[in-house]
Amino acid sequence: MVNLTSLARPIPHRPSAALQQAAGLLDGEATGILIAATTDLSLVVDADGIIRDAAFSGEDLGAEGVESWLGRPWIDTVTIESRPKIDALLRDAAPGAITRWRQVNHPSPRGIDLPVRYSTMRPKVGGPVIVLGRDLRSVAALQRRLTETQQALERDYVRLRAAETRYKLLFQLSGEPVLVVDAGTRRVTEVNPAAARRLGRPQKRVMGQDVVELFDSSSARDLQVLFAGLRVTGQAADLQGRLAGGRGETRISASLFRGETATSVLLRLSPEQGGLEIGNGSANTLGVIAKLPEGFVVTDTARRILTANAAFLDLAQLATEEQVRGEPLERWLGREETEAQALFATLQEHGSVRHFSTALRGSYGSSEDVEVAAVSVTGGDQPCFGFTVRSMPRRPGASAPTGTGLPRSVEQMTELVGRVSMKTLVRETTDLIEKLCIEAALRITRDNRASAAEMLGLSRQGLYAKMRRYGIGDLDSHDIELN
């Protein structure tokens, strides 16, 4: 049986005969130099536990106040929890043996305790104790960094768990049928309740199925082409498919994404009518909207287009509805980015917008002044925004915030705030003032341009340049030559 008491006694280090012989050749000064060179911190403590001498390497230990320990009890230089270790180090010091190493902490003027690992030995009975110390600040710094890294990993893990929980909750509660399919095997790995209801099968029976088997045989070829395109290019156009079991037609949208080491495909099964649930009784309404002479657009709450009629496609200079579906409405609507933001902010705040004047930009550079009315539909399974876009007839004197037309009044200028940038507004205000001043000067001088130029403090050439810029009056050939 092992005697536990013997384990507590210091374990003597027995040097070899050659080492003992070499140590015998060293005098006291050489021994002190050797101890100071092989330790970070060495102390000489007398029989009363008072520090009589200290040697340390490096100026950084001097900044920790080691020199102030001289003449003080060794036990008073450490923190409270380290005092029992100092008692043990002094008690176990004996001739011919070296005590086991113990870590203690010294209070530091820098605010962070100084960790030191100590061992002691007593050269002769009743003599002073030699204390050998090793600086553990680098080890403590590594431990702190390890602890901080572990805490950061724990925080990231908690965030990932929360994100996963939110994803699963949204996936299960989403009213849109969604399938997650393995890109290589085409096996369904996840299915939400909405998709199970749309397919007319329990979720457990859908899991693990080849996604092609969930559709009618007439759609199998199109689905195979869709997956082949995703593997090659990473994207594929939406297609129209027919569900198995006579569940009707659906629009299939596919998106490729990578998670961990597997590549998956997100399949969305949208209703046939551009992503909106249209009942049988609303077929006539849908036909009327499609043939409206004014533009009609429906977007989701993220302002991405779900459906658009032919009039809107004409204004946007596009041929098919597929070119706008899924795109943000502000890609075409609004002269400035702030103008579209003002429209959407008003719609979200008040639920509806009327007579909002803006412009609709075509895909090939055209710009049409339009008036927008919008409504927010928050009820139902799929909240959405509806917009009607009416082309504005061009009227003489109508204001236009871009081009050569200028606002004609302060009220018209203030109406542009929030629709165009301040830089544009200031530039057009300056142009408006110049035009009004020139017209007033010509009116006062009864179209005497030389007098008008003198009144305005301009040269005749400068006046003619500004008149031509703003389209004021008629310039004859003589005036053009002067300019």
N, C-alpha and C positions, 0 to 999 in steps of 0.2 A: 504494500500500500504506500502511496506517495505521501510524504510528510509535507503538508501545505506550509507549515511554519518555516521550513528550510528554504522554500521558494522566495520568501520575503526578504531573506538575508542577501546582502550584496554579493555578486558573483565576481570573484577575483579574475583578473586577466593575467595570464602567465606568459610573459614575454620569453622569447627564445634565449638561449645562452649567449649567442652572438649579440643580440640586442641588449641584454643586460650588461655585457662587457663594454659595448659602445656607449651606453648611458653612463657607465662608471667613469668614462673619460671626460664627461661634461662637468664644468663647474657650475656654480649657482647662476651666474649671469647667462651662460649659454642655455641652461635649462629654461630660464625665464623667457629668453628669446624664442626658443622652440615652442613653448606653450602658447605664447602670444601669436606666433605665426600660424599655428595649426588650429586656432579657434577664432571665432568672430568676437568673443567677449570672454575675458578671464578675470577672475577676482581672487583676492587673498582675504580670507575671513579668519579672524582670531577665535580663540576659545569662547569668547563671549558673544560671538555671532556678529561682530562689528566688521564692516568692510574697511580693510587697511590699504588696499591697493587695487587698482583696476587698469586693465589694458584692453583696448578694442581696436578693431580695424575699420577704417573708413570714417569720413567726417559725418555721414548720416547718423551713425550711432551717437556721436557727440552731440548732435542736435536733439537727441532724445533725453538729454540731461543725465547721462551716465556719470559724468564727473561730479555731479552733486551728491552721488551716493557715498562718497568717501566720508568716513567717520560716522556713518549711520548704520543702525542694525540692518542686516540684509533683509530680514523679514518685514521691515517697514517700507521697503522699496517696491513691494509687490502688491497686487490687489488682494482683497480679503479672501476670495476663494482659493488663492494660491498659497496662503500662509501655511496650511498643513503640509504642503509639498516641501516648503523650505525647511520646516522642522524635520521632516523625514530625511532630506538630503544632508543636513548637518548631523543628525543622529546616526545615519548609516555610514558616514565617512570613517574609514578605518585604514591603518597601514596595510600595504600590500593588496588593496582592493579598490575597485572603482564602482560607485553606485550606478544603478540603472538610471537611464535618462528620464527626466520629468519636464513637462512643459508648464511654464508659469507665465504670468502676464504682469508687466510693469506699467503703471500709469504713465502716460506720455503727455508733455505739454502741447503736442500737436492734436490731442483729442482722441486719438485712436491708440488703444493699448499696444505696447511693444511685446510681442510673443517671443520668448527665448526658451530653448531646450537646454536644461542644465544636467550636468553630472559632477560629482565631487569625489575627491580623494584626499587622504591625510598622509603625508610622507612619513611622519613618526608620531608615536603616542604623545598626546598632549600638545602637539605642534599645531600650527595654523592649518586651515582647510583651503585647498586649492580648488577653485570652482571653474569648470570648463563650460562655456556656453556657445550655443549655435543660434544665429539669428534666423527666426522663422517667418519674417515678414513676407518674403516672396512666396512661401508656402501658404500663408494666410491669405495673400492676395489671390492666389490660384483657387483657394477654397471659396473665397467670396465670389469670384467670377463663376465658379462651378455652381454655387448656390443661386446666383442671379440667373444663370443660364437655365437651370432647372425650373426656377419660378417662371421665366419667360416661356419655357416649353409648356408648363402647366397652364399658363394663361392662354397660349395659342390653342392648346388642346380643348380648353373650355369654350373658346370662341368657335372652334371647328365643330364641337358637339352642338353648340347653339345653332350654328348655321345649318348643320345637318338636320336638326329638329325642325327649323323653319322650312327647309326645303321639303321635307317629308310632309309637313302639315299643309303647305301650299299645294304640293303635288296631289294630296288626297282630297283637298277641298276645292280644287280647281273645277270649274264647270266645263272646261274645254277637254275633250277626250285626248289623252296623251299616252303614248307608248314609248318605252325605252327599249331599243333593240340592239343586240350585239351586231356590230358591223360585219364581222367575219362569218358568223354562223346564221345570222338573221333570226336568232331565237329571241323571244320577248323576255327581257329581264325584269322589267317593271311595268305595271299597268295601274292607272288610277281608276277610282270607281266610275267616273264619267265615261271612260273608254269601255269599261266592262258593260255598262248599261247600253252604250251605243252598239257594241258587238252582240249583245244579247246572251252573254256567257258569264259564268262566275269568274272572279279574278284568278282563282287557283287553276282553272282550266285554260286560261289564256297564258299564264306563266309557262315558259319553256316551249311554247308553240313556235313553229316557223311562221313568221308574220305573213308570208304569202298565203298560207292556208286559211287565214282569217278573211280573205277576200275571194270574190268570185273568180272562177277560172279565166274569165274574159279580161281580168285585170292583172293576171299573173305576169304576163310578158312586160307590161309597163312597170310593175314593181321591180322586176329583175333589172330592167334598164336603169331604173332610179338608183338602186343600190350599186350597180356597176359605175354609174356616173359619180356617186359619192366617193367611192374608193379611188377613182382616178383623179377627179378635180376637187373633191371636198365640198361640192355643192351640186344641187339638182333643182330643176324647175318643178313647181307644183304640178300635180296631175290629178285627174278626175278618175276615181275608182268606184267599184261597186262591191259592197260588203257581202260576205257569204251569208247564206240562209235568208236571202231576200230582205236584208236590212236596209236596202236603199243605197243611193249614191252618196259619196262624200268626197271632199277635196282633201288631198294628202299633201302635207308640207313636211319636208325632211330637213333636218339640220345635223351635221356631223360634229361631234365633240369628243374629246379625249379625257378620260379620268383614270388616274393611277396608271396601270399598264395596258388597259383595254381601250379600244375605240368603239364608241357607241353612236347610235342614231336616234335622235328625238323625232318621233312621228306625231304630228298633230292632225287629228281628223276633224276638219271644219265642215259645217253644213255647206250645201252646194251653193247657196246664194251668198258668195263672197264673205262667209264667216259670220253671218247674222242668222239667228233663228227666225225663219219666216213661216208662219202657219199657212195652212191651205186656204183659209179665209182671207189672207193678205196678198194673194197672188195678183189680184187686180191692182192693188195699191202699189206693189212692186213694179208692175208694168208701167203704171203712170209715172212713177219716179224715174224710171229708166228713160222715158221719152220726154221728160221735162225739157223745155228750151233753156232753162237756167241750170247752172251747175249744181249738183247735189253730191255731197261727200259724207260718209260716215267713218269715224275713226274710233279707236279704242281710247282708254284714258291716258295712254302714253302718246296720243296724237299720231298713231300710225294708221294709215288708211286701210279700212276693211272693205269698203266698196265705194265706187264712184260711177256716176252715169256718163252717158256719151257727151253731154254738153260740157262737163268738166274736162273730159279728155280732150275735147277740141280746144278749150282755152289753154290747156297744158301742152298742146301740140304732141299728143301721144295717140297711138293707134288702138291699144288694147288695155283692158282693165288690169291685166296681170303686170303691166309696167308700173302701176302706181300702188298695187296692193302690198302692204307691209312697209311702205316708205313713209317718212314723216311728212305731214301736210305742209310744214313750213319750208320744205324744199321748193315749193312753187308759190306759196302764199306769202305776201308781205314784201314791201319795198326794202325795208331794213329788218334786221333780226329783232330789234326791239319792238317793231310794229307787231310782229306775230306774237311775241311774248305778251304784249299788252292785251291782245285779243284773247289769248288763252287764260291769262290771269283774270280778266273780267268775266269770262265764261265760268271759270271755276268758282268765283266769288258770288256771282249773282244768279248763275244757272241759265242765263240767256243773254244774247247780245243782238241788238238791232241796228241797222243802218251804219255798219262799220265800214268806212271808206278805206280801201287799200288797193293794192295791185296784185295781179296774178302773173307770174313770170312763166313764159313758155320754155320748154326744154331746148328750143333753138334760138333763144334770145329775144323773143317778143315780150311785150309788157302791156297788159290790159288793165285799165282802171276798173275796179269792181266794187260792189257793195255786198257785204257779208252779213247774213243773219245766222245765228247759231243757237243751239239749245243743248243742255246737258241732260242725259237720261241716266239717272243713277239707279233706278229700280230694275228688277229682273236679274237673270243669271249673268248677263254680260253688260255692264255699264258701258256707255258709249257717248260720243259727241256727234251731233248732226249739224251740217253746214249747208246753207244755200249760197251760191255765188252768182250774183247777177251782174252782167256787164253793164257799165255805166255809159250812156251816150255822150259823145263829145259835144259840148256846148261852147259857144263863143264866150270867152272870158272865164271859163272854168279854171279853177286853180289846179296846179299840178306841182308836186314837190320836187320833181326832177325834170330835166330837159330845160328848154328855154322859157316855158310858161312860169309866171311868178304869181304868188298870192297877192290879192288886191287889197286886203284890209288886215288890221291887227287881229280881228277875230279869226280870219283864215289862217294867220300865222300861228296863233295859239292852238288851233286845232291840230297842227302838225306836231306838237310836243308829244313825245312818246312814240311817234311813228317814224321819225327820221332822227339822225344823230344831231347833236348840238352843232357840230362843225358844219354840217350841211345847212342847218337852219340859219346860222349866223351868216354864212356865205350868201344865201338867198335873200336874207334881210338886207344885206349891204347892196345887193343888186337891185332890190326893190326900191330902196331909198334913192340910189343913183338915177334910176329910170324916172321916178316921180319928180326929182329935182330938175332933170333935163326937160321933161314935159312942161313943168311950171315955168321954167325960164323961157322956153319957146313961146308959151302962151302969153307971158307978160310982154315979150319983145315983138309979138305978132309975127313970129317965125323969122325974126332977124337973127340969123345964126351967128354972125360976128358979135352982135351985142350979147346974145345968150352965152357965148363962150367966154366973153369978158366978165359977165355977171357971175358965172360959175367958177371963174379963175382957171379956165382951161384954154389951151391953144385950139385953134380951129381944127387942126388935124386930130387932136385928142377928142374934141366934141364929136366930129364925124365918125371916129372909131367907135365911140360909145353908142351913138345913134344907130350905126349899123349893127352893133352887137345886140341892142335891145329892140331892133326893128321899128325905130321911131322915124316917121317922115319918109320922104323920098329923096335919095341922093342922086343928083345929076352927074354927068360925066366930069364936069368941072370940079365938083366936090370930091369925086373919087380921085382925080388927079392931084388935088391938094393933099389928100390923105396918103 
